[in-house]
């Protein structure tokens, strides 16, 4: 296993790595809308929270030598099912034509009171 860490995504706040590669697979830990400098963005609108969390995922993917096209499976935790359509718009704009497998899971709450958390599995070629 290889641990992936990058200063271009938020640092882990607990006992976990930003990502771990094993063989040809990269597992990206759940990313909240926390800025790389550690700034919390609790008051940001939902769409901005999605952009921040997704930016963390993509920064970790890039640090591992990957690109968005390497995403295989994305799991998204969203507080309130009413946010699902807006999530889908921001996500589609970020990934373009690439469509990895995905699950969007409505949850009652997330850590710190955030509205979204994103984790992913990607192909690892490095």
Backbone as numpy.savetxt, mean C-alpha at the origin, in Angstrom:
# Nx Ny Nz CAx CAy CAz Cx Cy Cz
15.25 -15.35 2.71 14.41 -14.16 2.71 15.29 -12.91 2.71
14.78 -11.89 2.06 15.48 -10.61 2.03 14.51 -9.54 2.53
14.98 -8.72 3.44 14.17 -7.62 3.99 14.36 -6.40 3.09
13.27 -5.76 2.73 13.30 -4.54 1.90 12.88 -3.38 2.78
13.71 -2.35 2.83 13.39 -1.11 3.54 13.83 0.06 2.68
13.05 1.11 2.66 13.40 2.31 1.91 12.97 3.55 2.68
13.76 4.61 2.65 13.36 5.86 3.30 12.29 6.62 2.51
11.94 6.13 1.31 10.94 6.81 0.50 9.51 6.37 0.82
9.37 5.51 1.83 8.05 5.09 2.33 8.08 5.21 3.85
6.91 5.21 4.46 6.87 5.36 5.92 7.58 4.19 6.60
8.31 4.51 7.69 9.03 3.50 8.44 8.05 2.62 9.21
8.39 1.35 9.39 7.54 0.49 10.20 7.42 1.05 11.62
6.21 1.04 12.14 5.97 1.54 13.50 5.92 0.41 14.51
6.15 -0.81 14.04 6.11 -1.97 14.92 7.14 -2.99 14.49
6.94 -4.19 14.92 7.89 -5.28 14.67 7.58 -5.97 13.34
7.89 -5.29 12.23 7.67 -5.84 10.90 8.56 -5.08 9.91
8.73 -5.65 8.73 9.50 -5.02 7.66 8.53 -4.36 6.68
9.02 -3.36 5.96 8.20 -2.77 4.90 7.82 -3.84 3.89
8.77 -4.70 3.57 8.50 -5.81 2.65 9.53 -6.91 2.88
9.16 -8.11 2.46 10.04 -9.27 2.53 9.93 -10.00 1.20
11.09 -10.33 0.63 11.06 -11.14 -0.58 11.42 -12.57 -0.20
10.81 -13.49 -0.89 11.12 -14.91 -0.73 10.98 -15.53 -2.11
12.08 -16.08 -2.61 12.04 -16.60 -3.97 11.74 -15.49 -4.95
10.73 -15.70 -5.76 10.36 -14.68 -6.75 9.11 -13.91 -6.36
8.85 -13.85 -5.03 7.66 -13.15 -4.55 8.04 -12.09 -3.52
7.41 -10.93 -3.63 7.60 -9.82 -2.70 6.30 -9.60 -1.94
6.39 -9.58 -0.62 5.24 -9.35 0.25 5.39 -7.97 0.87
4.50 -7.06 0.53 4.55 -5.68 1.04 3.57 -5.55 2.20
4.10 -5.15 3.35 3.27 -4.98 4.55 2.22 -3.91 4.34
1.15 -3.98 5.13 0.09 -2.99 5.06 0.63 -1.58 5.26
0.25 -0.69 4.36 0.72 0.69 4.39 -0.44 1.63 4.69
-0.24 2.45 5.70 -1.20 3.48 6.06 -0.80 4.79 5.38
-1.65 5.80 5.41 -1.32 7.10 4.82 -0.36 7.92 5.69
0.77 7.34 6.02 1.80 8.01 6.80 2.90 8.44 5.83
3.32 9.69 5.90 4.36 10.20 5.02 5.70 9.57 5.35
6.62 9.52 4.37 7.93 8.93 4.63 8.67 9.57 5.81
8.39 10.84 6.08 9.04 11.51 7.22 8.35 11.20 8.54
7.34 10.33 8.52 6.64 9.93 9.74 5.43 10.78 10.08
5.16 11.78 9.26 4.01 12.66 9.52 2.71 11.90 9.30
1.84 11.99 10.28 0.52 11.37 10.17 -0.41 12.32 9.41
-1.29 11.75 8.62 -2.19 12.53 7.75 -3.64 12.19 8.04
-3.98 12.19 9.32 -5.32 11.79 9.75 -6.42 12.69 9.22
-6.13 13.97 9.05 -7.19 14.89 8.60 -7.28 14.98 7.09
-6.42 14.27 6.37 -6.46 14.31 4.91 -7.76 13.69 4.41
-8.31 14.23 3.33 -9.51 13.62 2.74 -9.21 12.18 2.30
-10.26 11.40 2.13 -10.11 9.99 1.81 -9.22 9.77 0.58
-9.48 10.47 -0.51 -8.71 10.27 -1.74 -7.22 10.54 -1.52
-6.91 11.54 -0.73 -5.50 11.84 -0.43 -4.89 10.73 0.43
-5.66 10.19 1.37 -5.16 9.08 2.17 -4.84 7.88 1.28
-5.69 7.61 0.30 -5.44 6.51 -0.63 -4.15 6.79 -1.40
-3.99 8.00 -1.90 -2.78 8.34 -2.67 -1.52 8.16 -1.83
-1.56 8.56 -0.56 -0.40 8.43 0.32 -0.08 6.97 0.61
-1.08 6.18 0.94 -0.85 4.76 1.23 -0.34 4.04 -0.02
-0.94 4.33 -1.17 -0.53 3.71 -2.42 0.89 4.16 -2.80
1.22 5.42 -2.53 2.59 5.90 -2.80 3.60 5.12 -1.97
3.26 4.79 -0.73 4.16 3.97 0.09 4.35 2.59 -0.52
3.26 1.97 -0.93 3.35 0.64 -1.56 4.24 0.71 -2.79
4.02 1.70 -3.65 4.77 1.81 -4.89 6.24 2.16 -4.65
6.52 2.95 -3.60 7.90 3.28 -3.26 8.66 2.04 -2.79
8.00 1.21 -2.02 8.61 -0.04 -1.55 8.84 -0.97 -2.74
7.87 -1.04 -3.60 8.00 -1.87 -4.81 9.18 -1.39 -5.66
9.30 -0.09 -5.85 10.40 0.48 -6.63 11.74 0.18 -5.96
11.81 0.31 -4.63 13.06 0.04 -3.90 13.50 -1.41 -4.05
12.55 -2.29 -4.33 12.88 -3.70 -4.51 13.28 -4.00 -5.96
13.23 -2.98 -6.81 13.56 -3.17 -8.22 12.35 -3.41 -9.09
11.15 -3.27 -8.51 9.93 -3.55 -9.24 9.22 -2.31 -9.73
8.10 -2.53 -10.39 7.25 -1.46 -10.90 5.80 -1.86 -10.65
4.86 -0.94 -10.85 3.45 -1.29 -10.63 2.99 -2.51 -11.41
3.59 -2.76 -12.58 3.20 -3.91 -13.39 3.58 -5.25 -12.74
4.42 -5.19 -11.70 4.80 -6.41 -10.98 3.81 -6.79 -9.89
2.85 -5.92 -9.60 1.84 -6.24 -8.59 1.01 -7.42 -9.05
0.85 -8.40 -8.17 0.08 -9.60 -8.47 -1.24 -9.59 -7.71
-1.22 -9.16 -6.43 -2.42 -9.19 -5.58 -2.36 -8.01 -4.63
-3.43 -7.27 -4.54 -3.52 -6.11 -3.65 -4.73 -6.32 -2.74
-4.50 -6.11 -1.44 -5.60 -6.16 -0.48 -5.73 -4.79 0.15
-6.95 -4.28 0.16 -7.22 -2.94 0.64 -8.25 -3.01 1.75
-7.95 -2.37 2.86 -8.88 -2.28 3.99 -9.41 -0.85 3.99
-10.73 -0.71 3.91 -11.37 0.60 3.80 -12.40 0.74 4.91
-12.29 1.84 5.64 -13.28 2.13 6.67 -14.50 2.72 5.96
-15.57 1.97 5.96 -16.80 2.43 5.33 -16.88 2.05 3.87
-17.81 1.18 3.56 -17.98 0.69 2.19 -18.32 1.83 1.22
-18.81 2.94 1.74 -19.15 4.08 0.87 -17.91 4.66 0.19
-16.72 4.38 0.72 -15.48 4.89 0.12 -14.99 4.04 -1.06
-15.58 2.87 -1.24 -15.10 1.94 -2.25 -15.02 2.57 -3.65
-16.08 3.24 -4.15 -15.99 3.83 -5.51 -14.87 4.87 -5.64
-14.69 5.69 -4.62 -13.63 6.70 -4.69 -12.26 6.02 -4.65
-12.13 4.97 -3.83 -10.88 4.22 -3.82 -10.59 3.70 -5.22
-11.58 3.10 -5.85 -11.39 2.50 -7.16 -10.91 3.53 -8.18
-11.41 4.75 -8.11 -11.00 5.80 -9.05 -9.53 6.15 -8.87
-9.11 6.36 -7.63 -7.72 6.74 -7.34 -6.78 5.58 -7.72
-7.18 4.38 -7.38 -6.39 3.17 -7.66 -6.22 2.98 -9.17
-7.31 3.09 -9.92 -7.26 2.92 -11.37 -6.37 3.98 -12.01
-6.44 5.21 -11.52 -5.60 6.28 -12.07 -4.12 5.98 -11.82
-3.81 5.40 -10.67 -2.41 5.10 -10.33 -1.87 3.90 -11.11
-2.70 2.89 -11.34 -2.22 1.66 -11.98 -2.48 1.59 -13.48
-3.30 2.48 -13.99 -3.56 2.48 -15.42 -4.19 1.18 -15.88
-3.64 0.62 -16.94 -4.21 -0.60 -17.52 -3.88 -1.87 -16.74
-2.89 -1.81 -15.85 -2.52 -3.00 -15.07 -3.61 -3.31 -14.05
-4.05 -4.55 -14.01 -5.13 -4.96 -13.13 -4.75 -6.21 -12.34
-4.03 -6.03 -11.22 -3.71 -7.20 -10.40 -4.97 -7.72 -9.71
-4.90 -8.94 -9.22 -5.99 -9.45 -8.40 -6.14 -8.50 -7.21
-7.36 -8.37 -6.69 -7.58 -7.39 -5.62 -8.74 -7.78 -4.76
-8.64 -7.43 -3.48 -9.77 -7.52 -2.56 -9.88 -6.19 -1.84
-11.10 -5.69 -1.73 -11.37 -4.50 -0.93 -12.24 -4.96 0.23
-11.72 -4.76 1.44 -12.37 -5.28 2.63 -12.87 -4.11 3.48
-14.19 -3.93 3.58 -14.71 -2.89 4.47 -14.47 -3.30 5.93
-13.94 -2.37 6.71 -13.65 -2.63 8.13 -14.23 -1.50 8.97
-14.49 -1.77 10.25 -15.07 -0.72 11.09 -14.08 0.37 11.48
-12.79 0.02 11.60 -11.79 1.03 11.94 -10.39 0.50 11.64
-9.44 1.45 11.53 -8.03 1.12 11.32 -7.19 1.87 12.35
-5.94 1.47 12.49 -5.03 2.07 13.46 -4.95 3.59 13.27
-4.88 4.31 14.36 -4.78 5.78 14.40 -6.04 6.48 13.88
-7.04 5.74 13.42 -8.23 6.37 12.86 -8.14 6.63 11.37
-7.17 6.00 10.69 -7.08 6.16 9.24 -8.25 5.51 8.54
-8.45 5.87 7.26 -9.58 5.38 6.49 -9.19 4.28 5.49
-7.88 4.04 5.28 -7.44 3.05 4.31 -6.08 2.47 4.70
-5.89 1.19 4.39 -4.60 0.52 4.52 -4.47 -0.42 3.32
-3.28 -0.46 2.73 -3.06 -1.25 1.52 -1.86 -2.17 1.71
-2.05 -3.46 1.41 -0.94 -4.41 1.39 -0.92 -5.06 0.01
0.23 -5.64 -0.36 0.34 -6.18 -1.70 1.33 -7.35 -1.78
1.14 -8.13 -2.81 2.06 -9.20 -3.19 2.48 -8.90 -4.62
3.77 -9.01 -4.87 4.29 -8.67 -6.20 5.32 -9.70 -6.64
5.57 -9.71 -7.90 6.64 -10.52 -8.47 7.95 -9.84 -8.08
8.95 -10.64 -7.71 10.24 -10.12 -7.30 11.30 -10.65 -8.24
11.98 -9.75 -8.94 12.92 -10.16 -9.97 14.38 -9.87 -9.62
14.63 -9.19 -8.52 16.01 -8.78 -8.20 16.85 -9.94 -7.71
